[in-house]
Amino acid sequence: MKLYRALAVGKRVLRDVINDRRMILLIVVTPIVSMLLFGYTFGTEIKNVNVIVVNEDKGVFNSQLNVTDNISDKIIANVNRQILKIDYMDNVSEAVNKVKNGQAYGVVHFPSDLTSGVYVKAQNSSYVETAPITVMLDKSNTEVAESISSSLNDAVSKTVDSIGVTSALPINNDPIYGNNFKLIDFSVPGIMSFAVFAITVELTLISFVNERTSGTLQRLFISPLKESEIVAGYSMAFCAIGTAQSILILGVAIAAFHITVAGNIFIAFGVIILLVVTSQSLGILISSVAKREAQVLQFMPPLLLTAFLLGGIVWPLEGIPSWLLPLSYVLPPTYAVHGLRSVLLKGWGLDKIWLDILALALFEVVFLVLAMLKLKRWEA
């Protein structure tokens, strides 16, 4: 082997890379953006979680200070308000309905004799509390539920230390959703959505660019076919493939991992199919920018990494900084993940996930229209 020949080849390859501005972006910008996104996403604690407090604690009147001592108020005061966003209600059933409708993640109920029971316990160790603090959580999102529990336990611990009570305050956990859930129940809907999105976009990109570089697309342009018919034809083909993949992915998730299926499996399948349709339209749109197959690889890493980190797939949206959240809401997988988890883990129907369905449908329409307009430019 001649070293100078190998150096000449290497020099030519480097020159080609440097002359391709898209490749420079992939090499330089993508790693920097990826690390920033990863750090800001997973390096931030979960914040602003909606929790409803039903406080019936009557407290104990302190005649010496002429004030009513209320332990529940002390606990609430010790709660980290950056993590928990507290609303107050008077009725436990109505508060639980808020959680069931997705308007809050949990309910904390302080019983009427909480304070009196604690003081009686302090004087009589044989006294058994009959009314503990009740925490009712939506555990379908494991990270958020753990954050609520941890924040509340810290507040209770600080309160116990401040009032000098030796025994811990009783807490009763009563899940609204997610009783006996496993971590995989939360993870699989996100991974399914990401797999469908990634495979469909990549397959569409590669196939459409191949059609373009081989001249097939140009031959279609000179045929009597309209741009809408060309896009619709490609969409139907890719959707058929995506549907088959969706059946396989959902089937493996249920059969191999025994994930929880609390809702209608056909609605869940419908959400996946809608994501497939949206993803292939996005693939067709992006392919209009890629001139050859090699450039397809330049688009995939930033797109997939952004969707993976900001789409709620492995980390809840509540853990994403507020200034990054707008980016999450322009990603189709965000709505598919929320819809799938709501159906599979909570048993929700179309009446409760219609916003996710509408968002995915709007993405599909916008991507298809833009793809058709781009085809007109090609043809011109």
N, C-alpha and C positions, 0 to 999 in steps of 0.2 A: 504494500500500500504506500502510495506517495502522499506525504503529508501536505505538500503544497496544493495537490489536487483536492484533497478533503477540505482544506482551508478555503479554496476557491468556491467549492459548493456551499460551504457554510456562509461565506460572504454574500453569495447570491440570495440564499434563503433569508438572511437578515435584511438585505436590501428590499426584498419583496414585502417582508413584514412591515418594515419602517414606512414604506410607501403606501401601505394600506392603513388609512386612518382608523377604520373600524377595528382593525387588529390591535392598534395601539391602545384604543379604548379598552379592549378586552384584557390586555396585558397590564395596563397601568391603573385605569380607573376602577375596573370591576373589583379587584382585590381590596382596594381602599374602601369603596362603598360597601362591600360585603362585610368587612370587619366592623365598620361603623354601625351598620344595621344590626349585626349580631350583638355588638356591645350594648347598643341603646335598647334593644329588645329584651335580651335575656339578663342584662345588667340592671334592669329597673324593676322595683317591687310593684306588686299589684296595687292600684289606687282607685279611689272613688267607686267603691263597690256599694251598690244600693242595698241597705238593710233597714227593715222596719222594726221599731221598738214599740211594744205594747207594755206600758209601765203602769201596773196596778198596785205597786207597793205603797202602802199607807204610811210607812215609817213608824217611828217611835218618838213621842213628844218628850223633850228634855226640859223639865221644869226649871232646872238651875239656869240654863242659858235661854229659856223661853223660846226655843226653836224646835222644829221637828227634824229629827235625825233620819236621813233616808239613804240607805246603802245603795240602792239602785241608782240614785242620782250620782253618787260617788263613782260607781262603775262606769256610767256613761261619760262622766267627766274625764276618766282615765283612758277612754278609748282613743286610739290614734285616728284623728279625723281625716288625715290624708289617705288612710286605707279605707275606712268605712264612712260612707255618706249616709247619715241617719235621718230617717223620716219617722214621724210619730203617728200612731193610730190608736183608737180606743178599743177596737174589736179584733180579737185574734183570728176569727174566721175570715173576716174581710182582708186582714193582712196576709193570711195564707193564700187567699185567692189572687192577691197581687203577685205572689211568687209563682203560682201556677200559671199565670198569664204572662210571665216573663218580665214583669215590671220591677222586680226586686230579686235578690239572691237569697234572702233569708229573713226570718222573723225571730226576734228575741223577746221572750215574754217574762216579765218580772211579776211574780205572784204578790197578792195583797199583803201577806204576812211574812215577806222575805226578811225585812229588817227585824221585826219582833222575834222571828224564829232564830235569827243569828244571835241576838242578845240573850235569849232564853238558853240557847245551846252553850253560850259562854259561861253562864251561871250554873247550868245543870248538864254535865257531860253525857248523861243517860238519855237526854231529850233527842228524839229522832225527828229530823225535818220531814215534813209531809208535802211541802210545796217547793220544789227546786226551781232554779232558773231553767226555762225551756228554750232550747235553740233549735229552730226548724229551718233546715237549709236545702237549697237546690244543689245537690251533690253531683249533678250531671257534668259540671265543670269542676274537676277535682282541685285544680290549682286555686281557683277562687274560693271554694268551700274551705280549703285548708287555711287560706289567708284570713277568712272571717273567723274561723275557730281560734287560730293563733292570736289574732288581735284581741278577741274577747277574753281569752284565757289570760293574756298579759294584763288586761284591764282589771280582771277579777283578782289576780295575784297582787297587783299594786294596791288595790282597795283593801284586801285582807291584811296586808302588811301595815297599811296606814292606820287602820282602826285597832290593830293589836289583837286580832282574833287568831287563835291557834289552829282551829279547824278550817278546812277548805270549804268554800261555798259549794253547795250541790248544784250540778249542771246536768240536765237531761237532754240528750241529743235525739231528735225525732226528725229524720230526713223526710222532706216532701217529695223530692226526686232523688234517685240514686242509692236506695237502700241496697247494700251488698254489691255495689258497683266495683269493678276492678279498673285499674289504670288503663287497661287495653280497651275497655268500653269507651272511654273518652278519646283515646288515641286513634282507634281504627277509622271512625268517620272522617277525621282530618287526613289521615294517610290515604284513604280511598279517594277523597276529593283531589288531593295533590297528584296521586298516580294517574287518575283520569285526565286531569288538566295537563300534566306534563307529557304523557304519552300522546294525547290527541293533538296538542299544539305541535309537538316535534314531528309526528307522522305527517300532519298536514303540510307543515313547512317543507319538509324534505320532498314529499310527493309533488307538491305544487311547483317547487323550484325545478325538479326533474322534468316536469312537463314543459316548463318554460325553456330550459336549456336544450332540451331535445327537439324543440320546434313544434311540439304538439299543440301548445297554446296558440302559437301564431296561426297554425292551420285552422284552429277553431274560430279565430277572429275573422277569417275570410269566408267562413261558412255563413249560412243564413241564421245561425244561432245569435240570440241577443245576449248581452252581458249578464242579465238576470238569470237566463237559462243556463249559462255556463257555470255561474256561481252556485245556482240551485242544484245542478247536476253533481258538482264536486261535493257540495254539502251533503247530499243524500248518500253518496258513496262513503264519505268519511264517517257520517253518522251511523251507518250500518256497521262499520268496523268498530266504532266506539261503543255501540250498543252491545255487541258481542263481548268486548272487553269488560264492559260494566257488569254484565251478567257473571263473568268469571270472577271479577274482583269481589262483588257482593257475595257470591256463592262461597268463595274461599274464606271470606271474613266470618260468615255464619258457621260454615261447616268446620273449619280448622280452628278458629279462635273462640267459637261459641259466644259471640258478642251479644249483648242485650238487644232485643228487638221488642220494644214496648209499643210501638205504633204499627201503622199499616206498611208492610214491606213494599207494596206497589207504589205508595207515595214516595218512599225513600228512593226507589228505583227511578221514579219520574224525575226527582231532583238530580240524580246522577246523569240521566239522559239529557236534561236541559243544560247541564254543565258541559257535556260532550258537544252539543250543538253550538254553544257559545264559544267553546275552546277551538273548534275547527274553523269557525268564522274569524276568530282572532288570528289563527294560523294563516289563513288565506290573506288576511290584511297585511300581516307582517311580511309574508313572502313577497309582496310587491316591492319591498325595499331590498331584499336579498337577491343579488345578481347571480350567485352560484352557490353550490352546496356548502362550500367552505364557510361562507358568510352566515349560513344558518346557525353554525356553532357560536357565532359571535353574539347572537341575540338570545340564545337559550339560557346561558348561566345567569345573567342579571335578571331576566324575567322570572325564572324558576326560583332563584334564591329569594327574590323579593316576595313572591307569592308564599314561599315556605315560611319565611320569618314573620311576615305581616298579615297573613291571611287567617290567623287564628288556628292554624293547623296543629302546632305543638305548644303554643303559648297563647293564653287568652288575650283578647283585645284590651282588657282592663290593665294588662301589664305593659302595654305599649305606650310610650310617651305621647301626650296629647298632640304635639306638633307633627307626629308621624301618622296619627290615626287617619287623616284624610286620604293618605296613600292606601291604607287598608281598605277603605270603602270604594276604591276604584279598581279593586281586584275581584274578578268573578268568583274565585274559590272562597272568598270570605263569606259570601252568601250561601254557597253550597254547603260549606262546613256547618254553618249555623242551622241551616234547614235540616241537614242529615242528623245532626246531634239532637235536634228538637224532636224529630220523628222517632228515631231509634231509641233514644234514652228517656224522653219525656212522654212519648206517645201522642204528640201533637198531630193535628190534622191540617188540612189545607187552610182552614179558617184562621190558624195561628201562624202559618209560615208563608202567607200570601205575599208579604213584602219581599221575602227572599226570592220567591218565584217571579214576582214582578221585576225585581232588579236584574235577575239573570235573563229574563225575556228582553228587557230594554238593552242590555249589553249585546244580545244576539242581533237585535234589529239594527243597532248603531254599527256594529262590526260588519254586518252584511251590506248595509247601504254604502259604507266607506269602501268596502272591497269592490262593489260594483262600480263606484265612481273611479276607483283606481284602475279598473279594467278598461274603462272608457279612455283613460289617458294613455294606457298602453296601446289600445287600438288606434288612437289618433296619431 
